[in-house]
Amino acid sequence: MLHTMKVKALRPRELIKIAQSYGWTHVRTTGSHWIMVKKGYRSVPIPNHAKELPPGFVKTILRQLGINPKEV
């Protein structure tokens, strides 16, 4: 049986602050998406909408940022 980790829904600003605390930098905004960059990684767009981002989507973005969801 696979162990699934619970990741809570986050507001976009919370996710952006987490990314920045791991060394990611906001380089531009395209529409309602903040484009974050870090040397050695692909750029990652983070939607900056008014509502919370669903847990599964948060987990996907954390993976793209190279952040272990257990650490958040």
PyMOL Python script that loads the backbone (N, CA, C, O; Angstrom):
from pymol import cmd

cmd.read_pdbstr("""\
ATOM      1  N   MET A   1       0.843  -1.181   0.000  1.00  0.00           N
ATOM      2  CA  MET A   1       0.000   0.000   0.000  1.00  0.00           C
ATOM      3  C   MET A   1       0.887   1.242   0.000  1.00  0.00           C
ATOM      4  O   MET A   1       1.834   1.343   0.779  1.00  0.00           O
ATOM      5  N   LEU A   2       0.568   2.178  -0.878  1.00  0.00           N
ATOM      6  CA  LEU A   2       1.331   3.413  -0.958  1.00  0.00           C
ATOM      7  C   LEU A   2       0.939   4.357   0.156  1.00  0.00           C
ATOM      8  O   LEU A   2      -0.238   4.496   0.490  1.00  0.00           O
ATOM      9  N   HIS A   3       1.936   5.002   0.724  1.00  0.00           N
ATOM     10  CA  HIS A   3       1.669   5.992   1.765  1.00  0.00           C
ATOM     11  C   HIS A   3       1.454   7.344   1.093  1.00  0.00           C
ATOM     12  O   HIS A   3       2.338   7.849   0.402  1.00  0.00           O
ATOM     13  N   THR A   4       0.294   7.917   1.296  1.00  0.00           N
ATOM     14  CA  THR A   4       0.018   9.227   0.732  1.00  0.00           C
ATOM     15  C   THR A   4       0.138  10.268   1.822  1.00  0.00           C
ATOM     16  O   THR A   4      -0.426  10.120   2.907  1.00  0.00           O
ATOM     17  N   MET A   5       0.870  11.312   1.527  1.00  0.00           N
ATOM     18  CA  MET A   5       1.102  12.360   2.491  1.00  0.00           C
ATOM     19  C   MET A   5       0.056  13.456   2.347  1.00  0.00           C
ATOM     20  O   MET A   5      -0.253  13.898   1.240  1.00  0.00           O
ATOM     21  N   LYS A   6      -0.472  13.878   3.460  1.00  0.00           N
ATOM     22  CA  LYS A   6      -1.445  14.959   3.439  1.00  0.00           C
ATOM     23  C   LYS A   6      -0.721  16.292   3.340  1.00  0.00           C
ATOM     24  O   LYS A   6       0.123  16.612   4.176  1.00  0.00           O
ATOM     25  N   VAL A   7      -1.048  17.054   2.331  1.00  0.00           N
ATOM     26  CA  VAL A   7      -0.552  18.414   2.176  1.00  0.00           C
ATOM     27  C   VAL A   7      -1.773  19.307   2.279  1.00  0.00           C
ATOM     28  O   VAL A   7      -2.794  19.047   1.641  1.00  0.00           O
ATOM     29  N   LYS A   8      -1.673  20.349   3.072  1.00  0.00           N
ATOM     30  CA  LYS A   8      -2.836  21.211   3.242  1.00  0.00           C
ATOM     31  C   LYS A   8      -2.943  22.231   2.107  1.00  0.00           C
ATOM     32  O   LYS A   8      -1.952  22.576   1.464  1.00  0.00           O
ATOM     33  N   ALA A   9      -4.153  22.697   1.884  1.00  0.00           N
ATOM     34  CA  ALA A   9      -4.377  23.760   0.899  1.00  0.00           C
ATOM     35  C   ALA A   9      -3.683  25.018   1.404  1.00  0.00           C
ATOM     36  O   ALA A   9      -3.694  25.300   2.602  1.00  0.00           O
ATOM     37  N   LEU A  10      -3.080  25.770   0.493  1.00  0.00           N
ATOM     38  CA  LEU A  10      -2.390  27.003   0.870  1.00  0.00           C
ATOM     39  C   LEU A  10      -2.870  28.161   0.017  1.00  0.00           C
ATOM     40  O   LEU A  10      -3.281  27.985  -1.130  1.00  0.00           O
ATOM     41  N   ARG A  11      -2.810  29.329   0.592  1.00  0.00           N
ATOM     42  CA  ARG A  11      -3.051  30.530  -0.203  1.00  0.00           C
ATOM     43  C   ARG A  11      -1.794  30.767  -1.044  1.00  0.00           C
ATOM     44  O   ARG A  11      -0.694  30.424  -0.611  1.00  0.00           O
ATOM     45  N   PRO A  12      -1.939  31.341  -2.227  1.00  0.00           N
ATOM     46  CA  PRO A  12      -0.779  31.547  -3.098  1.00  0.00           C
ATOM     47  C   PRO A  12       0.357  32.318  -2.424  1.00  0.00           C
ATOM     48  O   PRO A  12       1.525  31.983  -2.618  1.00  0.00           O
ATOM     49  N   ARG A  13       0.029  33.350  -1.631  1.00  0.00           N
ATOM     50  CA  ARG A  13       1.073  34.142  -0.978  1.00  0.00           C
ATOM     51  C   ARG A  13       1.884  33.288   0.001  1.00  0.00           C
ATOM     52  O   ARG A  13       3.086  33.501   0.158  1.00  0.00           O
ATOM     53  N   GLU A  14       1.232  32.322   0.659  1.00  0.00           N
ATOM     54  CA  GLU A  14       1.955  31.425   1.579  1.00  0.00           C
ATOM     55  C   GLU A  14       2.942  30.560   0.798  1.00  0.00           C
ATOM     56  O   GLU A  14       4.080  30.360   1.224  1.00  0.00           O
ATOM     57  N   LEU A  15       2.498  30.057  -0.337  1.00  0.00           N
ATOM     58  CA  LEU A  15       3.355  29.211  -1.171  1.00  0.00           C
ATOM     59  C   LEU A  15       4.532  30.015  -1.724  1.00  0.00           C
ATOM     60  O   LEU A  15       5.650  29.506  -1.796  1.00  0.00           O
ATOM     61  N   ILE A  16       4.289  31.251  -2.110  1.00  0.00           N
ATOM     62  CA  ILE A  16       5.353  32.130  -2.618  1.00  0.00           C
ATOM     63  C   ILE A  16       6.377  32.394  -1.511  1.00  0.00           C
ATOM     64  O   ILE A  16       7.580  32.375  -1.769  1.00  0.00           O
ATOM     65  N   LYS A  17       5.915  32.638  -0.294  1.00  0.00           N
ATOM     66  CA  LYS A  17       6.840  32.872   0.830  1.00  0.00           C
ATOM     67  C   LYS A  17       7.683  31.632   1.119  1.00  0.00           C
ATOM     68  O   LYS A  17       8.871  31.744   1.422  1.00  0.00           O
ATOM     69  N   ILE A  18       7.068  30.447   1.025  1.00  0.00           N
ATOM     70  CA  ILE A  18       7.821  29.207   1.219  1.00  0.00           C
ATOM     71  C   ILE A  18       8.906  29.092   0.150  1.00  0.00           C
ATOM     72  O   ILE A  18      10.055  28.777   0.459  1.00  0.00           O
ATOM     73  N   ALA A  19       8.537  29.349  -1.116  1.00  0.00           N
ATOM     74  CA  ALA A  19       9.503  29.272  -2.213  1.00  0.00           C
ATOM     75  C   ALA A  19      10.659  30.249  -1.971  1.00  0.00           C
ATOM     76  O   ALA A  19      11.822  29.895  -2.164  1.00  0.00           O
ATOM     77  N   GLN A  20      10.341  31.463  -1.554  1.00  0.00           N
ATOM     78  CA  GLN A  20      11.383  32.464  -1.315  1.00  0.00           C
ATOM     79  C   GLN A  20      12.297  32.054  -0.164  1.00  0.00           C
ATOM     80  O   GLN A  20      13.493  32.343  -0.187  1.00  0.00           O
ATOM     81  N   SER A  21      11.743  31.386   0.834  1.00  0.00           N
ATOM     82  CA  SER A  21      12.571  30.949   1.960  1.00  0.00           C
ATOM     83  C   SER A  21      13.549  29.843   1.546  1.00  0.00           C
ATOM     84  O   SER A  21      14.537  29.600   2.239  1.00  0.00           O
ATOM     85  N   TYR A  22      13.279  29.177   0.427  1.00  0.00           N
ATOM     86  CA  TYR A  22      14.176  28.152  -0.105  1.00  0.00           C
ATOM     87  C   TYR A  22      15.066  28.701  -1.220  1.00  0.00           C
ATOM     88  O   TYR A  22      15.687  27.928  -1.950  1.00  0.00           O
ATOM     89  N   GLY A  23      15.133  30.015  -1.359  1.00  0.00           N
ATOM     90  CA  GLY A  23      16.056  30.631  -2.312  1.00  0.00           C
ATOM     91  C   GLY A  23      15.489  30.950  -3.679  1.00  0.00           C
ATOM     92  O   GLY A  23      16.239  31.354  -4.567  1.00  0.00           O
ATOM     93  N   TRP A  24      14.189  30.782  -3.881  1.00  0.00           N
ATOM     94  CA  TRP A  24      13.566  31.100  -5.154  1.00  0.00           C
ATOM     95  C   TRP A  24      13.311  32.604  -5.227  1.00  0.00           C
ATOM     96  O   TRP A  24      13.024  33.245  -4.216  1.00  0.00           O
ATOM     97  N   THR A  25      13.420  33.160  -6.442  1.00  0.00           N
ATOM     98  CA  THR A  25      13.256  34.594  -6.651  1.00  0.00           C
ATOM     99  C   THR A  25      12.157  34.853  -7.671  1.00  0.00           C
ATOM    100  O   THR A  25      12.062  34.165  -8.687  1.00  0.00           O
ATOM    101  N   HIS A  26      11.330  35.853  -7.388  1.00  0.00           N
ATOM    102  CA  HIS A  26      10.285  36.279  -8.323  1.00  0.00           C
ATOM    103  C   HIS A  26      10.949  37.142  -9.391  1.00  0.00           C
ATOM    104  O   HIS A  26      11.552  38.168  -9.075  1.00  0.00           O
ATOM    105  N   VAL A  27      10.839  36.727 -10.667  1.00  0.00           N
ATOM    106  CA  VAL A  27      11.471  37.487 -11.749  1.00  0.00           C
ATOM    107  C   VAL A  27      10.484  38.263 -12.598  1.00  0.00           C
ATOM    108  O   VAL A  27      10.820  39.310 -13.150  1.00  0.00           O
ATOM    109  N   ARG A  28       9.269  37.752 -12.704  1.00  0.00           N
ATOM    110  CA  ARG A  28       8.268  38.474 -13.499  1.00  0.00           C
ATOM    111  C   ARG A  28       6.887  37.930 -13.174  1.00  0.00           C
ATOM    112  O   ARG A  28       6.741  36.868 -12.568  1.00  0.00           O
ATOM    113  N   THR A  29       5.895  38.673 -13.587  1.00  0.00           N
ATOM    114  CA  THR A  29       4.516  38.242 -13.446  1.00  0.00           C
ATOM    115  C   THR A  29       3.927  38.148 -14.844  1.00  0.00           C
ATOM    116  O   THR A  29       4.014  39.088 -15.634  1.00  0.00           O
ATOM    117  N   THR A  30       3.326  37.002 -15.137  1.00  0.00           N
ATOM    118  CA  THR A  30       2.658  36.807 -16.426  1.00  0.00           C
ATOM    119  C   THR A  30       1.190  36.552 -16.115  1.00  0.00           C
ATOM    120  O   THR A  30       0.832  35.478 -15.630  1.00  0.00           O
ATOM    121  N   GLY A  31       0.349  37.524 -16.388  1.00  0.00           N
ATOM    122  CA  GLY A  31      -1.061  37.415 -16.024  1.00  0.00           C
ATOM    123  C   GLY A  31      -1.176  37.376 -14.514  1.00  0.00           C
ATOM    124  O   GLY A  31      -0.715  38.289 -13.829  1.00  0.00           O
ATOM    125  N   SER A  32      -1.788  36.328 -13.992  1.00  0.00           N
ATOM    126  CA  SER A  32      -1.916  36.201 -12.543  1.00  0.00           C
ATOM    127  C   SER A  32      -0.965  35.146 -11.989  1.00  0.00           C
ATOM    128  O   SER A  32      -1.224  34.565 -10.935  1.00  0.00           O
ATOM    129  N   HIS A  33       0.141  34.897 -12.702  1.00  0.00           N
ATOM    130  CA  HIS A  33       1.109  33.886 -12.269  1.00  0.00           C
ATOM    131  C   HIS A  33       2.464  34.535 -11.989  1.00  0.00           C
ATOM    132  O   HIS A  33       2.995  35.278 -12.815  1.00  0.00           O
ATOM    133  N   TRP A  34       3.005  34.243 -10.818  1.00  0.00           N
ATOM    134  CA  TRP A  34       4.348  34.686 -10.479  1.00  0.00           C
ATOM    135  C   TRP A  34       5.318  33.640 -11.004  1.00  0.00           C
ATOM    136  O   TRP A  34       5.152  32.446 -10.753  1.00  0.00           O
ATOM    137  N   ILE A  35       6.330  34.091 -11.734  1.00  0.00           N
ATOM    138  CA  ILE A  35       7.339  33.189 -12.270  1.00  0.00           C
ATOM    139  C   ILE A  35       8.538  33.247 -11.324  1.00  0.00           C
ATOM    140  O   ILE A  35       9.157  34.294 -11.136  1.00  0.00           O
ATOM    141  N   MET A  36       8.846  32.081 -10.734  1.00  0.00           N
ATOM    142  CA  MET A  36       9.922  31.978  -9.763  1.00  0.00           C
ATOM    143  C   MET A  36      11.098  31.245 -10.400  1.00  0.00           C
ATOM    144  O   MET A  36      10.905  30.287 -11.148  1.00  0.00           O
ATOM    145  N   VAL A  37      12.326  31.700 -10.099  1.00  0.00           N
ATOM    146  CA  VAL A  37      13.519  31.058 -10.651  1.00  0.00           C
ATOM    147  C   VAL A  37      14.540  30.796  -9.548  1.00  0.00           C
ATOM    148  O   VAL A  37      14.581  31.482  -8.527  1.00  0.00           O
ATOM    149  N   LYS A  38      15.367  29.770  -9.797  1.00  0.00           N
ATOM    150  CA  LYS A  38      16.484  29.434  -8.921  1.00  0.00           C
ATOM    151  C   LYS A  38      17.514  28.736  -9.784  1.00  0.00           C
ATOM    152  O   LYS A  38      17.177  27.882 -10.603  1.00  0.00           O
ATOM    153  N   LYS A  39      18.760  29.098  -9.598  1.00  0.00           N
ATOM    154  CA  LYS A  39      19.834  28.509 -10.410  1.00  0.00           C
ATOM    155  C   LYS A  39      19.826  26.985 -10.269  1.00  0.00           C
ATOM    156  O   LYS A  39      19.750  26.450  -9.163  1.00  0.00           O
ATOM    157  N   GLY A  40      19.904  26.306 -11.402  1.00  0.00           N
ATOM    158  CA  GLY A  40      19.929  24.849 -11.420  1.00  0.00           C
ATOM    159  C   GLY A  40      18.553  24.214 -11.564  1.00  0.00           C
ATOM    160  O   GLY A  40      18.446  22.991 -11.659  1.00  0.00           O
ATOM    161  N   TYR A  41      17.494  25.029 -11.582  1.00  0.00           N
ATOM    162  CA  TYR A  41      16.129  24.531 -11.702  1.00  0.00           C
ATOM    163  C   TYR A  41      15.427  25.228 -12.864  1.00  0.00           C
ATOM    164  O   TYR A  41      15.830  26.310 -13.290  1.00  0.00           O
ATOM    165  N   ARG A  42      14.380  24.594 -13.364  1.00  0.00           N
ATOM    166  CA  ARG A  42      13.517  25.244 -14.355  1.00  0.00           C
ATOM    167  C   ARG A  42      12.681  26.300 -13.646  1.00  0.00           C
ATOM    168  O   ARG A  42      12.447  26.198 -12.442  1.00  0.00           O
ATOM    169  N   SER A  43      12.229  27.311 -14.380  1.00  0.00           N
ATOM    170  CA  SER A  43      11.356  28.306 -13.764  1.00  0.00           C
ATOM    171  C   SER A  43      10.018  27.651 -13.423  1.00  0.00           C
ATOM    172  O   SER A  43       9.555  26.749 -14.122  1.00  0.00           O
ATOM    173  N   VAL A  44       9.408  28.123 -12.339  1.00  0.00           N
ATOM    174  CA  VAL A  44       8.153  27.549 -11.857  1.00  0.00           C
ATOM    175  C   VAL A  44       7.110  28.653 -11.736  1.00  0.00           C
ATOM    176  O   VAL A  44       7.314  29.619 -11.000  1.00  0.00           O
ATOM    177  N   PRO A  45       5.993  28.519 -12.452  1.00  0.00           N
ATOM    178  CA  PRO A  45       4.914  29.509 -12.305  1.00  0.00           C
ATOM    179  C   PRO A  45       4.042  29.154 -11.098  1.00  0.00           C
ATOM    180  O   PRO A  45       3.661  27.998 -10.910  1.00  0.00           O
ATOM    181  N   ILE A  46       3.734  30.162 -10.287  1.00  0.00           N
ATOM    182  CA  ILE A  46       2.846  29.964  -9.151  1.00  0.00           C
ATOM    183  C   ILE A  46       1.645  30.888  -9.342  1.00  0.00           C
ATOM    184  O   ILE A  46       1.808  32.107  -9.389  1.00  0.00           O
ATOM    185  N   PRO A  47       0.439  30.323  -9.452  1.00  0.00           N
ATOM    186  CA  PRO A  47      -0.736  31.163  -9.637  1.00  0.00           C
ATOM    187  C   PRO A  47      -0.956  32.049  -8.412  1.00  0.00           C
ATOM    188  O   PRO A  47      -0.870  31.585  -7.275  1.00  0.00           O
ATOM    189  N   ASN A  48      -1.235  33.304  -8.653  1.00  0.00           N
ATOM    190  CA  ASN A  48      -1.458  34.250  -7.566  1.00  0.00           C
ATOM    191  C   ASN A  48      -2.917  34.692  -7.609  1.00  0.00           C
ATOM    192  O   ASN A  48      -3.222  35.840  -7.934  1.00  0.00           O
ATOM    193  N   HIS A  49      -3.813  33.766  -7.277  1.00  0.00           N
ATOM    194  CA  HIS A  49      -5.246  34.032  -7.278  1.00  0.00           C
ATOM    195  C   HIS A  49      -5.710  34.316  -5.864  1.00  0.00           C
ATOM    196  O   HIS A  49      -4.937  34.173  -4.916  1.00  0.00           O
ATOM    197  N   ALA A  50      -6.955  34.716  -5.710  1.00  0.00           N
ATOM    198  CA  ALA A  50      -7.493  35.072  -4.401  1.00  0.00           C
ATOM    199  C   ALA A  50      -7.819  33.844  -3.548  1.00  0.00           C
ATOM    200  O   ALA A  50      -7.791  33.918  -2.319  1.00  0.00           O
ATOM    201  N   LYS A  51      -8.126  32.726  -4.189  1.00  0.00           N
ATOM    202  CA  LYS A  51      -8.550  31.566  -3.398  1.00  0.00           C
ATOM    203  C   LYS A  51      -7.404  30.600  -3.133  1.00  0.00           C
ATOM    204  O   LYS A  51      -6.348  30.679  -3.760  1.00  0.00           O
ATOM    205  N   GLU A  52      -7.634  29.676  -2.182  1.00  0.00           N
ATOM    206  CA  GLU A  52      -6.621  28.682  -1.828  1.00  0.00           C
ATOM    207  C   GLU A  52      -6.357  27.725  -2.988  1.00  0.00           C
ATOM    208  O   GLU A  52      -7.232  27.429  -3.801  1.00  0.00           O
ATOM    209  N   LEU A  53      -5.116  27.258  -3.025  1.00  0.00           N
ATOM    210  CA  LEU A  53      -4.751  26.264  -4.024  1.00  0.00           C
ATOM    211  C   LEU A  53      -5.005  24.882  -3.432  1.00  0.00           C
ATOM    212  O   LEU A  53      -4.655  24.647  -2.275  1.00  0.00           O
ATOM    213  N   PRO A  54      -5.605  23.958  -4.187  1.00  0.00           N
ATOM    214  CA  PRO A  54      -5.915  22.630  -3.671  1.00  0.00           C
ATOM    215  C   PRO A  54      -4.658  21.870  -3.241  1.00  0.00           C
ATOM    216  O   PRO A  54      -3.584  22.082  -3.805  1.00  0.00           O
ATOM    217  N   PRO A  55      -4.786  20.985  -2.243  1.00  0.00           N
ATOM    218  CA  PRO A  55      -3.636  20.246  -1.712  1.00  0.00           C
ATOM    219  C   PRO A  55      -2.809  19.508  -2.770  1.00  0.00           C
ATOM    220  O   PRO A  55      -1.579  19.547  -2.726  1.00  0.00           O
ATOM    221  N   GLY A  56      -3.460  18.844  -3.708  1.00  0.00           N
ATOM    222  CA  GLY A  56      -2.728  18.115  -4.749  1.00  0.00           C
ATOM    223  C   GLY A  56      -1.905  19.039  -5.620  1.00  0.00           C
ATOM    224  O   GLY A  56      -0.800  18.689  -6.032  1.00  0.00           O
ATOM    225  N   PHE A  57      -2.435  20.213  -5.902  1.00  0.00           N
ATOM    226  CA  PHE A  57      -1.736  21.195  -6.726  1.00  0.00           C
ATOM    227  C   PHE A  57      -0.551  21.774  -5.956  1.00  0.00           C
ATOM    228  O   PHE A  57       0.516  22.000  -6.528  1.00  0.00           O
ATOM    229  N   VAL A  58      -0.741  22.012  -4.665  1.00  0.00           N
ATOM    230  CA  VAL A  58       0.349  22.508  -3.810  1.00  0.00           C
ATOM    231  C   VAL A  58       1.496  21.497  -3.807  1.00  0.00           C
ATOM    232  O   VAL A  58       2.661  21.879  -3.917  1.00  0.00           O
ATOM    233  N   LYS A  59       1.168  20.215  -3.684  1.00  0.00           N
ATOM    234  CA  LYS A  59       2.175  19.159  -3.670  1.00  0.00           C
ATOM    235  C   LYS A  59       2.956  19.131  -4.978  1.00  0.00           C
ATOM    236  O   LYS A  59       4.176  18.962  -4.973  1.00  0.00           O
ATOM    237  N   THR A  60       2.256  19.295  -6.097  1.00  0.00           N
ATOM    238  CA  THR A  60       2.901  19.318  -7.408  1.00  0.00           C
ATOM    239  C   THR A  60       3.869  20.490  -7.521  1.00  0.00           C
ATOM    240  O   THR A  60       4.987  20.324  -8.008  1.00  0.00           O
ATOM    241  N   ILE A  61       3.450  21.670  -7.078  1.00  0.00           N
ATOM    242  CA  ILE A  61       4.313  22.849  -7.157  1.00  0.00           C
ATOM    243  C   ILE A  61       5.525  22.675  -6.241  1.00  0.00           C
ATOM    244  O   ILE A  61       6.640  23.037  -6.618  1.00  0.00           O
ATOM    245  N   LEU A  62       5.319  22.125  -5.044  1.00  0.00           N
ATOM    246  CA  LEU A  62       6.438  21.891  -4.136  1.00  0.00           C
ATOM    247  C   LEU A  62       7.461  20.957  -4.774  1.00  0.00           C
ATOM    248  O   LEU A  62       8.665  21.181  -4.651  1.00  0.00           O
ATOM    249  N   ARG A  63       6.997  19.923  -5.449  1.00  0.00           N
ATOM    250  CA  ARG A  63       7.912  18.999  -6.141  1.00  0.00           C
ATOM    251  C   ARG A  63       8.715  19.740  -7.205  1.00  0.00           C
ATOM    252  O   ARG A  63       9.924  19.543  -7.328  1.00  0.00           O
ATOM    253  N   GLN A  64       8.033  20.599  -7.980  1.00  0.00           N
ATOM    254  CA  GLN A  64       8.711  21.371  -9.018  1.00  0.00           C
ATOM    255  C   GLN A  64       9.755  22.310  -8.421  1.00  0.00           C
ATOM    256  O   GLN A  64      10.782  22.584  -9.042  1.00  0.00           O
ATOM    257  N   LEU A  65       9.484  22.802  -7.207  1.00  0.00           N
ATOM    258  CA  LEU A  65      10.417  23.687  -6.523  1.00  0.00           C
ATOM    259  C   LEU A  65      11.553  22.923  -5.864  1.00  0.00           C
ATOM    260  O   LEU A  65      12.502  23.527  -5.364  1.00  0.00           O
ATOM    261  N   GLY A  66      11.461  21.590  -5.862  1.00  0.00           N
ATOM    262  CA  GLY A  66      12.492  20.771  -5.236  1.00  0.00           C
ATOM    263  C   GLY A  66      12.379  20.767  -3.714  1.00  0.00           C
ATOM    264  O   GLY A  66      13.367  20.533  -3.018  1.00  0.00           O
ATOM    265  N   ILE A  67      11.185  21.025  -3.199  1.00  0.00           N
ATOM    266  CA  ILE A  67      10.938  21.077  -1.760  1.00  0.00           C
ATOM    267  C   ILE A  67      10.166  19.831  -1.352  1.00  0.00           C
ATOM    268  O   ILE A  67       9.143  19.502  -1.953  1.00  0.00           O
ATOM    269  N   ASN A  68      10.651  19.152  -0.345  1.00  0.00           N
ATOM    270  CA  ASN A  68       9.974  17.970   0.167  1.00  0.00           C
ATOM    271  C   ASN A  68       8.712  18.419   0.905  1.00  0.00           C
ATOM    272  O   ASN A  68       8.810  19.208   1.844  1.00  0.00           O
ATOM    273  N   PRO A  69       7.532  17.939   0.509  1.00  0.00           N
ATOM    274  CA  PRO A  69       6.290  18.353   1.181  1.00  0.00           C
ATOM    275  C   PRO A  69       6.290  18.079   2.685  1.00  0.00           C
ATOM    276  O   PRO A  69       5.565  18.739   3.429  1.00  0.00           O
ATOM    277  N   LYS A  70       7.097  17.111   3.144  1.00  0.00           N
ATOM    278  CA  LYS A  70       7.182  16.829   4.576  1.00  0.00           C
ATOM    279  C   LYS A  70       7.774  18.003   5.347  1.00  0.00           C
ATOM    280  O   LYS A  70       7.504  18.171   6.536  1.00  0.00           O
ATOM    281  N   GLU A  71       8.576  18.808   4.671  1.00  0.00           N
ATOM    282  CA  GLU A  71       9.253  19.932   5.325  1.00  0.00           C
ATOM    283  C   GLU A  71       8.362  21.154   5.473  1.00  0.00           C
ATOM    284  O   GLU A  71       8.714  22.099   6.178  1.00  0.00           O
ATOM    285  N   VAL A  72       7.227  21.141   4.824  1.00  0.00           N
ATOM    286  CA  VAL A  72       6.346  22.323   4.849  1.00  0.00           C
ATOM    287  C   VAL A  72       5.295  22.166   5.927  1.00  0.00           C
ATOM    288  O   VAL A  72       4.459  23.051   6.109  1.00  0.00           O
TER     289      VAL A  72
END
""", "prot")
cmd.dss("prot")
cmd.show_as("cartoon", "prot")
cmd.util.cbc("prot")
cmd.orient("prot")
